[in-house]
Amino acid sequence: MVRSGRTKLQYIVDRKERKRTLEKRLPNLLKKTREFAVLCDVPTSLVVYCPGDDHPVVWPSPDVAADLLRRYNELGNSQRLKHRLDGAEFIGKLVDKAKAELSTVQREIRGKEMDLLLGDFFAGRRGSFDDMSPEVSAALESTVEKKLRTVKARLQELHGGAVLPPLPTQLVQPQPLLQDDVQFHQALDASDGSGLPTTEELQAVFMKSGIFTAPQPSPSVDDIV
């Protein structure tokens, strides 16, 4: 029989229906309690007071349940309250978890957006970032810097750890990049045998297109004096 939907988690007003639900679900609850105790190998007990019954339903036995209750009562207040959550704390933890998941998704979406912007730029479909907000420009700058660091690390690995020139770090307003720019395509197609353009060629492409300005040399001791 196909269920029409999930059971609503709310108090059952009808007494007969409430009793039928108890009789139906109690055996499953006892089964799940036993499975939990066996699978996790932890001391477990279940005590259920059914309406109209003089004695509770106890699993696995009254002696085991009494022993667990005694051990719990012997704990200090700090130990007993350590892992206990009230309703507000429980909801707060759920909210914090949801916020963390949302933040992760937002970072992934922003990363995809930056990849699309760079893809349009190198394909010639975008020649300027003038319409970008400061927040998007900052995110784009960070994305380009991360990609350049990744390329440099890979090239260093292919070159046996050789020291390569420093990467430019300042993002400026780009100039339109023509799709038929010969130097651009030569830089992207150039290979030193590894199938990848060198760091110098990548820097030349970014500087020529206006994404980065050339890094300023550090002043020498003589200049300072």
ZAPA-54469 format. One record per residue (C-alpha): residue in three letters; x, y, z. Coordinates in Angstrom, 1 decimal. Each point is the difference from the previous one (the first is absolute). Example, Ala and Ser with C-alpha at 12.3 -4.5 7.8 and 13.67 -1.06 7.14 Angstrom:
<sites>
<residu->Ala; X->12.3; Y->-4.5; Z->7.8>;
<residu->Ser; X->1.4; Y->3.4; Z->-0.7>;
</sites>
This chain:
<sites>
<residu->Met; X->0.0; Y->0.0; Z->0.0>;
<residu->Val; X->1.4; Y->3.4; Z->-1.1>;
<residu->Arg; X->0.2; Y->2.6; Z->2.7>;
<residu->Ser; X->-1.6; Y->3.3; Z->-0.8>;
<residu->Gly; X->2.7; Y->1.9; Z->1.9>;
<residu->Arg; X->2.0; Y->0.3; Z->3.2>;
<residu->Thr; X->-1.9; Y->-0.3; Z->3.3>;
<residu->Lys; X->-0.4; Y->3.4; Z->1.6>;
<residu->Leu; X->1.9; Y->0.2; Z->3.3>;
<residu->Gln; X->-2.7; Y->1.3; Z->2.2>;
<residu->Tyr; X->-2.2; Y->-1.2; Z->2.9>;
<residu->Ile; X->-2.6; Y->-2.5; Z->-1.0>;
<residu->Val; X->-3.3; Y->1.3; Z->1.3>;
<residu->Asp; X->-2.1; Y->-3.1; Z->-0.5>;
<residu->Arg; X->0.5; Y->-2.4; Z->2.9>;
<residu->Lys; X->-0.5; Y->-3.2; Z->-2.0>;
<residu->Glu; X->2.3; Y->1.1; Z->-2.7>;
<residu->Arg; X->2.6; Y->1.0; Z->2.5>;
<residu->Lys; X->-0.2; Y->-3.5; Z->1.7>;
<residu->Arg; X->0.3; Y->-1.7; Z->-3.4>;
<residu->Thr; X->3.1; Y->2.1; Z->-0.8>;
<residu->Leu; X->1.6; Y->-0.9; Z->3.3>;
<residu->Glu; X->-0.7; Y->-3.7; Z->-0.5>;
<residu->Lys; X->1.4; Y->0.2; Z->-3.5>;
<residu->Arg; X->3.1; Y->2.0; Z->0.7>;
<residu->Leu; X->1.1; Y->-1.3; Z->3.4>;
<residu->Pro; X->1.4; Y->-3.4; Z->-1.4>;
<residu->Asn; X->2.0; Y->2.0; Z->-2.6>;
<residu->Leu; X->1.4; Y->2.2; Z->2.7>;
<residu->Leu; X->1.1; Y->-3.0; Z->2.1>;
<residu->Lys; X->1.6; Y->-1.5; Z->-3.1>;
<residu->Lys; X->1.9; Y->3.2; Z->-0.9>;
<residu->Thr; X->1.2; Y->0.2; Z->3.6>;
<residu->Arg; X->1.3; Y->-3.5; Z->-0.1>;
<residu->Glu; X->1.7; Y->0.6; Z->-3.3>;
<residu->Phe; X->1.6; Y->3.2; Z->1.3>;
<residu->Ala; X->1.4; Y->-1.8; Z->3.1>;
<residu->Val; X->1.4; Y->-2.9; Z->-2.1>;
<residu->Leu; X->1.4; Y->2.1; Z->-2.9>;
<residu->Cys; X->1.6; Y->2.7; Z->2.2>;
<residu->Asp; X->0.8; Y->-2.2; Z->3.0>;
<residu->Val; X->-1.2; Y->2.5; Z->2.5>;
<residu->Pro; X->-2.0; Y->-0.5; Z->3.2>;
<residu->Thr; X->-3.6; Y->0.8; Z->-1.0>;
<residu->Ser; X->-3.4; Y->-0.3; Z->1.6>;
<residu->Leu; X->-3.5; Y->1.0; Z->-0.9>;
<residu->Val; X->-2.9; Y->0.7; Z->2.4>;
<residu->Val; X->-3.5; Y->0.8; Z->-1.4>;
<residu->Tyr; X->-3.1; Y->0.7; Z->2.1>;
<residu->Cys; X->-3.1; Y->-0.9; Z->-2.0>;
<residu->Pro; X->-3.3; Y->1.6; Z->1.0>;
<residu->Gly; X->-2.1; Y->-2.3; Z->2.2>;
<residu->Asp; X->2.8; Y->-2.4; Z->0.8>;
<residu->Asp; X->1.2; Y->-0.4; Z->3.6>;
<residu->His; X->3.5; Y->-1.1; Z->-1.0>;
<residu->Pro; X->2.3; Y->1.6; Z->-2.7>;
<residu->Val; X->1.4; Y->-1.8; Z->-3.0>;
<residu->Val; X->3.8; Y->-0.4; Z->0.8>;
<residu->Trp; X->2.7; Y->-1.2; Z->-2.3>;
<residu->Pro; X->2.2; Y->-2.0; Z->0.4>;
<residu->Ser; X->-1.0; Y->-0.5; Z->3.7>;
<residu->Pro; X->-0.9; Y->2.0; Z->3.1>;
<residu->Asp; X->3.3; Y->-0.9; Z->1.6>;
<residu->Val; X->2.0; Y->1.4; Z->-2.9>;
<residu->Ala; X->-2.1; Y->3.1; Z->-0.2>;
<residu->Ala; X->0.4; Y->0.6; Z->3.8>;
<residu->Asp; X->3.8; Y->-0.5; Z->-0.3>;
<residu->Leu; X->0.2; Y->2.6; Z->-2.8>;
<residu->Leu; X->-2.1; Y->2.5; Z->1.9>;
<residu->Arg; X->2.2; Y->-0.5; Z->3.1>;
<residu->Arg; X->3.2; Y->0.6; Z->-2.0>;
<residu->Tyr; X->-1.6; Y->3.2; Z->-1.5>;
<residu->Asn; X->-1.0; Y->1.3; Z->3.4>;
<residu->Glu; X->3.5; Y->-0.6; Z->1.4>;
<residu->Leu; X->1.4; Y->2.4; Z->-2.6>;
<residu->Gly; X->0.7; Y->3.6; Z->1.0>;
<residu->Asn; X->-2.2; Y->2.8; Z->-1.4>;
<residu->Ser; X->2.7; Y->1.1; Z->-2.4>;
<residu->Gln; X->0.2; Y->-3.4; Z->-1.6>;
<residu->Arg; X->-3.8; Y->-0.5; Z->-0.1>;
<residu->Leu; X->-0.6; Y->3.4; Z->-1.7>;
<residu->Lys; X->3.1; Y->-0.2; Z->-2.3>;
<residu->His; X->-1.9; Y->-1.4; Z->-3.0>;
<residu->Arg; X->-3.5; Y->1.0; Z->0.8>;
<residu->Leu; X->-1.7; Y->2.5; Z->-2.3>;
<residu->Asp; X->-3.2; Y->1.9; Z->0.5>;
<residu->Gly; X->-2.2; Y->1.0; Z->-2.8>;
<residu->Ala; X->1.7; Y->3.3; Z->-0.7>;
<residu->Glu; X->3.5; Y->-1.5; Z->0.0>;
<residu->Phe; X->-1.1; Y->-2.7; Z->-2.3>;
<residu->Ile; X->-1.5; Y->2.4; Z->-2.5>;
<residu->Gly; X->3.0; Y->2.2; Z->0.3>;
<residu->Lys; X->2.3; Y->-2.8; Z->-1.0>;
<residu->Leu; X->-2.2; Y->-0.8; Z->-3.0>;
<residu->Val; X->0.1; Y->3.7; Z->-1.0>;
<residu->Asp; X->3.8; Y->0.1; Z->0.3>;
<residu->Lys; X->0.4; Y->-3.2; Z->-2.1>;
<residu->Ala; X->-2.4; Y->1.4; Z->-2.7>;
<residu->Lys; X->2.0; Y->3.3; Z->0.0>;
<residu->Ala; X->3.3; Y->-1.9; Z->-0.5>;
<residu->Glu; X->-1.5; Y->-2.0; Z->-2.9>;
<residu->Leu; X->-1.4; Y->3.1; Z->-1.6>;
<residu->Ser; X->3.4; Y->1.7; Z->0.3>;
<residu->Thr; X->1.6; Y->-2.9; Z->-1.8>;
<residu->Val; X->-2.5; Y->0.0; Z->-2.8>;
<residu->Gln; X->0.3; Y->3.8; Z->-0.4>;
<residu->Arg; X->3.8; Y->-0.4; Z->-0.3>;
<residu->Glu; X->-0.4; Y->-2.7; Z->-2.6>;
<residu->Ile; X->-2.5; Y->2.1; Z->-2.0>;
<residu->Arg; X->2.3; Y->3.1; Z->0.2>;
<residu->Gly; X->2.9; Y->-2.2; Z->-1.3>;
<residu->Lys; X->-2.1; Y->-1.1; Z->-3.0>;
<residu->Glu; X->-1.0; Y->3.6; Z->-0.7>;
<residu->Met; X->3.7; Y->1.0; Z->0.0>;
<residu->Asp; X->0.9; Y->-2.9; Z->-2.4>;
<residu->Leu; X->-2.7; Y->1.1; Z->-2.4>;
<residu->Leu; X->1.2; Y->3.6; Z->0.1>;
<residu->Leu; X->3.6; Y->-1.0; Z->-0.8>;
<residu->Gly; X->-1.3; Y->-2.4; Z->-2.7>;
<residu->Asp; X->-1.9; Y->2.8; Z->-1.7>;
<residu->Phe; X->3.1; Y->2.2; Z->0.3>;
<residu->Phe; X->2.4; Y->-2.4; Z->-1.6>;
<residu->Ala; X->-2.5; Y->-1.0; Z->-2.7>;
<residu->Gly; X->-0.3; Y->3.6; Z->-1.0>;
<residu->Arg; X->-3.7; Y->0.3; Z->1.1>;
<residu->Arg; X->1.0; Y->2.6; Z->2.6>;
<residu->Gly; X->2.5; Y->2.7; Z->-0.4>;
<residu->Ser; X->-0.5; Y->2.0; Z->3.2>;
<residu->Phe; X->-1.0; Y->-0.4; Z->3.6>;
<residu->Asp; X->-1.2; Y->3.5; Z->0.4>;
<residu->Asp; X->-3.5; Y->-1.2; Z->0.8>;
<residu->Met; X->1.1; Y->-2.1; Z->2.9>;
<residu->Ser; X->-0.7; Y->1.0; Z->3.6>;
<residu->Pro; X->2.9; Y->0.5; Z->2.4>;
<residu->Glu; X->-0.9; Y->-3.3; Z->1.7>;
<residu->Val; X->0.1; Y->-2.0; Z->-3.2>;
<residu->Ser; X->3.2; Y->1.7; Z->-1.1>;
<residu->Ala; X->1.7; Y->-1.0; Z->3.2>;
<residu->Ala; X->-1.3; Y->-3.5; Z->-0.3>;
<residu->Leu; X->1.2; Y->-0.1; Z->-3.6>;
<residu->Glu; X->3.5; Y->1.2; Z->1.0>;
<residu->Ser; X->0.2; Y->-2.6; Z->2.7>;
<residu->Thr; X->-1.0; Y->-2.7; Z->-2.5>;
<residu->Val; X->2.6; Y->1.0; Z->-2.5>;
<residu->Glu; X->2.7; Y->0.1; Z->2.6>;
<residu->Lys; X->-0.9; Y->-3.5; Z->1.2>;
<residu->Lys; X->0.0; Y->-1.3; Z->-3.6>;
<residu->Leu; X->3.4; Y->1.6; Z->-0.6>;
<residu->Arg; X->1.5; Y->-1.5; Z->3.2>;
<residu->Thr; X->-1.4; Y->-3.4; Z->-1.1>;
<residu->Val; X->1.6; Y->0.3; Z->-3.4>;
<residu->Lys; X->3.3; Y->1.1; Z->1.5>;
<residu->Ala; X->0.0; Y->-2.9; Z->2.4>;
<residu->Arg; X->-0.7; Y->-2.4; Z->-2.8>;
<residu->Leu; X->2.8; Y->1.5; Z->-2.2>;
<residu->Gln; X->2.4; Y->-0.2; Z->2.9>;
<residu->Glu; X->-0.8; Y->-3.6; Z->0.4>;
<residu->Leu; X->0.5; Y->-0.7; Z->-3.7>;
<residu->His; X->3.3; Y->2.0; Z->0.1>;
<residu->Gly; X->1.3; Y->-1.9; Z->2.9>;
<residu->Gly; X->-0.6; Y->2.6; Z->2.7>;
<residu->Ala; X->1.8; Y->2.9; Z->-1.9>;
<residu->Val; X->-0.6; Y->3.5; Z->1.4>;
<residu->Leu; X->-2.3; Y->1.9; Z->-2.4>;
<residu->Pro; X->-0.5; Y->3.8; Z->-0.1>;
<residu->Pro; X->-2.6; Y->1.4; Z->2.5>;
<residu->Leu; X->-3.6; Y->0.3; Z->-1.1>;
<residu->Pro; X->-1.6; Y->3.4; Z->-0.5>;
<residu->Thr; X->-2.4; Y->0.8; Z->2.7>;
<residu->Gln; X->-1.9; Y->3.3; Z->-0.9>;
<residu->Leu; X->-3.2; Y->-0.3; Z->-1.9>;
<residu->Val; X->-0.8; Y->3.0; Z->-2.2>;
<residu->Gln; X->-2.8; Y->0.9; Z->-2.5>;
<residu->Pro; X->0.6; Y->-2.3; Z->-3.1>;
<residu->Gln; X->0.2; Y->1.2; Z->-3.6>;
<residu->Pro; X->-2.0; Y->-1.7; Z->-2.7>;
<residu->Leu; X->1.7; Y->-3.2; Z->-1.1>;
<residu->Leu; X->-0.4; Y->-0.7; Z->-3.7>;
<residu->Gln; X->-0.8; Y->-3.6; Z->-0.9>;
<residu->Asp; X->2.4; Y->0.1; Z->-2.9>;
<residu->Asp; X->2.9; Y->1.3; Z->2.1>;
<residu->Val; X->3.0; Y->-2.0; Z->-1.3>;
<residu->Gln; X->2.1; Y->0.4; Z->3.1>;
<residu->Phe; X->-2.9; Y->-1.1; Z->2.2>;
<residu->His; X->-0.5; Y->-3.3; Z->-1.9>;
<residu->Gln; X->3.7; Y->-0.6; Z->-0.3>;
<residu->Ala; X->0.3; Y->0.3; Z->3.8>;
<residu->Leu; X->-2.8; Y->-2.4; Z->0.6>;
<residu->Asp; X->1.2; Y->-2.4; Z->-2.6>;
<residu->Ala; X->3.7; Y->0.3; Z->1.0>;
<residu->Ser; X->1.6; Y->-3.1; Z->1.6>;
<residu->Asp; X->3.3; Y->-0.8; Z->1.5>;
<residu->Gly; X->-0.5; Y->-3.7; Z->-0.5>;
<residu->Ser; X->-2.4; Y->-0.3; Z->2.9>;
<residu->Gly; X->-3.1; Y->1.1; Z->-2.0>;
<residu->Leu; X->-0.4; Y->3.1; Z->2.2>;
<residu->Pro; X->0.9; Y->3.6; Z->-0.5>;
<residu->Thr; X->2.8; Y->1.3; Z->2.2>;
<residu->Thr; X->-0.5; Y->2.4; Z->2.9>;
<residu->Glu; X->1.6; Y->2.8; Z->-2.0>;
<residu->Glu; X->-2.4; Y->-0.5; Z->-2.9>;
<residu->Leu; X->-3.0; Y->0.0; Z->2.3>;
<residu->Gln; X->1.2; Y->3.2; Z->1.7>;
<residu->Ala; X->0.5; Y->1.6; Z->-3.4>;
<residu->Val; X->-3.6; Y->-1.0; Z->-1.0>;
<residu->Phe; X->-1.5; Y->1.5; Z->3.2>;
<residu->Met; X->2.1; Y->3.2; Z->-0.2>;
<residu->Lys; X->-0.7; Y->0.6; Z->-3.6>;
<residu->Ser; X->-3.8; Y->-0.5; Z->0.5>;
<residu->Gly; X->0.2; Y->2.4; Z->2.9>;
<residu->Ile; X->-1.1; Y->-2.4; Z->2.8>;
<residu->Phe; X->3.3; Y->0.5; Z->1.9>;
<residu->Thr; X->2.5; Y->2.7; Z->0.2>;
<residu->Ala; X->3.7; Y->-0.9; Z->0.0>;
<residu->Pro; X->1.4; Y->-0.6; Z->3.6>;
<residu->Gln; X->2.1; Y->2.8; Z->1.3>;
<residu->Pro; X->3.6; Y->-0.9; Z->0.8>;
<residu->Ser; X->1.0; Y->0.2; Z->3.7>;
<residu->Pro; X->2.3; Y->3.0; Z->0.8>;
<residu->Ser; X->3.7; Y->-0.8; Z->0.5>;
<residu->Val; X->2.1; Y->1.0; Z->2.9>;
<residu->Asp; X->1.7; Y->2.7; Z->-2.0>;
<residu->Asp; X->-3.3; Y->1.5; Z->-1.0>;
<residu->Ile; X->-1.1; Y->0.2; Z->3.6>;
<residu->Val; X->3.2; Y->1.7; Z->1.0>;
</sites>
